[in-house]
Amino acid sequence: VLDPLAASDEREAVLTAFLDREQPPFTAVVGYNDAAAVSAVRALQRRGRVVPREVSVVGIDNTNPAHTALRLTTVDQRLEDVGRLAGEWLQAFVEADPDRRLALAQRRELIALVLHVRETSAPAPLARP
């Protein structure tokens, strides 16, 4: 588990230490955000692993690192839509009669995530006998 506030070189060091240990083979890494996924790609490459042929790497948030030369596969959480809906909900809640607020508080919205498949993901390699 990586500290989300850690600097990129610190994240890479933790990932490199993980890769140096004996472990069962794995075919994918999902970063808790795009910056962590970029660190994973760098750590994998330093250990001679080929992304995405050997290991796919996916980030979550579709932020700036996803648009670098790396072309990171990422999940877009559509934060603009989340913010817009939150603002609309808050305005409706503040303006509502007190007896309607409970219904508004229980309202649920589903926002579909968007997977941007770029150059760091591929089908899992076939298992070797």
C-alpha positions in Angstrom: 0.0 0.0 0.0 1.4 3.3 -1.1 1.0 6.6 0.7 -1.0 8.8 -1.7 0.9 11.9 -0.5 4.3 10.4 -1.1 6.6 11.9 -3.7 7.0 10.1 -7.0 10.5 8.9 -6.3 9.3 7.5 -2.9 6.4 5.7 -4.6 8.8 4.2 -7.2 11.1 3.0 -4.4 8.3 1.2 -2.7 7.2 -0.4 -5.9 10.8 -1.4 -6.8 11.2 -3.1 -3.4 7.9 -5.0 -4.0 9.2 -6.1 -7.4 12.5 -7.3 -5.9 10.7 -9.7 -3.5 9.7 -13.3 -4.4 6.1 -13.2 -5.4 3.6 -15.0 -7.5 3.5 -13.6 -11.1 1.0 -10.8 -11.7 -0.3 -9.4 -15.0 -1.7 -6.0 -14.0 -1.3 -3.1 -11.6 -4.0 -0.6 -10.8 -2.8 2.7 -9.3 -5.0 4.6 -6.9 -4.5 7.5 -9.2 -2.6 8.3 -12.4 0.5 9.5 -10.7 0.8 6.2 -8.8 0.3 4.3 -12.0 3.1 6.3 -13.7 5.4 5.4 -10.8 4.4 1.8 -11.3 5.3 1.9 -15.0 8.7 3.4 -14.2 9.5 0.8 -11.4 8.4 -2.1 -13.7 10.6 -0.8 -16.6 13.6 -0.4 -14.3 13.2 -4.1 -13.4 13.1 -5.1 -17.0 9.3 -5.7 -17.2 7.7 -4.8 -20.5 4.5 -2.7 -20.2 2.0 -3.7 -21.4 3.2 -6.9 -23.0 4.0 -8.5 -19.6 2.2 -6.2 -17.2 -0.7 -3.8 -17.8 -0.9 -0.6 -15.8 -4.1 1.4 -15.2 -4.5 4.6 -13.3 -7.6 6.2 -11.9 -8.6 9.8 -12.4 -7.5 10.8 -16.0 -5.4 13.7 -14.8 -2.3 15.3 -16.2 0.1 12.4 -16.0 -2.3 10.4 -18.2 -1.7 12.9 -21.0 2.1 12.7 -21.0 4.2 10.9 -23.5 3.4 7.7 -21.5 -0.2 7.5 -22.8 -1.5 5.8 -19.6 -4.6 3.8 -19.6 -6.9 5.4 -17.0 -10.4 5.4 -15.5 -12.0 8.8 -15.7 -14.3 9.4 -12.7 -16.0 12.3 -14.5 -15.3 14.7 -11.6 -16.8 17.6 -13.4 -20.1 15.8 -13.6 -19.8 14.8 -9.9 -19.2 18.5 -9.0 -22.1 19.7 -11.1 -24.5 17.2 -9.6 -23.3 18.0 -6.1 -23.9 21.7 -6.7 -27.4 21.0 -8.1 -28.2 18.8 -5.2 -27.0 21.3 -2.6 -29.0 24.1 -4.2 -32.1 21.9 -4.3 -31.6 20.8 -0.6 -31.1 24.4 0.6 -34.2 25.7 -1.3 -36.4 22.7 -0.4 -39.1 22.7 2.3 -37.9 21.0 5.4 -40.3 18.0 4.8 -38.7 17.4 1.4 -35.1 17.4 2.6 -35.1 13.8 3.8 -36.1 12.6 0.3 -33.4 14.8 -1.2 -30.8 13.5 1.3 -31.6 9.9 0.2 -31.4 10.7 -3.5 -28.7 8.6 -5.4 -27.1 9.4 -8.7 -25.1 6.9 -10.7 -22.3 8.4 -12.9 -20.8 6.0 -15.3 -17.0 5.8 -15.3 -15.1 6.1 -18.6 -12.2 3.8 -19.3 -9.6 5.4 -21.6 -7.6 2.6 -23.1 -4.2 3.9 -24.1 -0.8 2.3 -24.4 -0.2 0.8 -21.0 -2.8 -2.0 -21.1 -3.2 -5.2 -23.2 -4.7 -8.6 -22.8 -3.0 -10.7 -20.1 -0.2 -12.8 -21.4 -0.8 -16.5 -21.7 0.3 -18.6 -18.7 3.5 -20.4 -19.1 3.5 -24.2 -18.3 
